Amino acid sequence: MSYYRHHVFICTNQREDGSQCCAQCNAQELRGYLKSRVKALGLAGPGGVRVNTAGCLDRCAEGPVMVVYPEATWYTYVDREDLDEILERHLTQGQVVERLLLPG
């Protein structure tokens, strides 16, 4: 069994040349939002959910992006409502959110 039930990596990469990147899509603020929601719901920690910042996940044109392990499920999202849906359905109920899914 994994140390965490779900380990979430959210790209917050900023490209110096100004090309498309997750940072341009408010990824840092949204990562902070998801992390605080996980903690507030008592889901954080061993056996629960861990939300981490990731450097470039090399899917910039599809961003912002996140990947959830151990399933290796890739998502895009736009706002807090999208993150709330991923939190409720995937991280809590174990159901993939098809509408936000990226090909793995």
N, C-alpha and C positions, 0 to 999 in steps of 0.2 A: 504494500500500500504506500502511496505517496505521502510525504510529509504534510502537504496541503491537499485538500480535496480538489481545489482549483487554483492554479497559478496563472494570473493575468498579466500579460506584458503589453503595455501601451506605449506606442512610439510617440516620442515628443521631439524628434530630431528637427533641428533647424539647419537648412542648407545655406551656406554662406553666399552662394552665387545667385540666390533669389529664386531658384527653380522650385517647383512644387514640392512641398514637404508637409508633414503632419503638424508641425508647429504653426503653420499658417492657418490651420483649421481649429485653433484654440485647444489643441490636444493637452497642453500642460494644465490648464484650468479644469478641463473635463476629467483628466486623470485624478486630480485632487478631489474633485466631486465624487467620483466612484470610490476612491479610497476612503473618504469620510463616511459615505453611505454604508460601506461594508463594515466599518468599525461601529457605526451607530446601531446597526442591526445585530451586532454581536457575532458576526460571521468571520472576523479576522482571527488569524493565529493558527497554530498547529491543528490539523484536522479540518480546517476551514478554508478561507479564501485569502490569498495574498495578492495584492495589486502592486506591480512594480513599473517603474519607468524603464523604457527600452530605448536604446539608440535606434538608428535606422534599421527598419525591418525590410527594406528594399522593395516596398510596394507603394511608393510615393504617389503615383498617379491614382491610386485607389483610396487614398487617405481621407481622413485619419484612419489608422488601422490599429487593431489589437489582436492578440492571439491568446487563446485560453488553453492551458494544458491541465491535465494530461491528454485531453482529446485532440489537441492541435487544431482547434476550431478558430478560423480567421473571421473577424468581423470588421465592418466599417460602421461608422456611426456619425451622427450630425450634432446631436444635442443631448441634454440631460435625460430627456424622455427616452431616447434610444438606449442610453446606459442603464436607466431604470428597468427597461424591458429585458436587457441582457442579464442584469442582476436578478430580477425576479424569476425569469423563465429558465435561463441557463445555469446561473450560479446557485440558485436555490432549488429549482425543480428538476434540473438536469435535462431540460428541453432546448434543443438548438433553435435559435431565432432565425428562421429561414430568410426573412425579408432583409436582414442585415448581413447575411452570410457572404463571404468571399470564397472563391474556389481555393481549396487547400493545396 
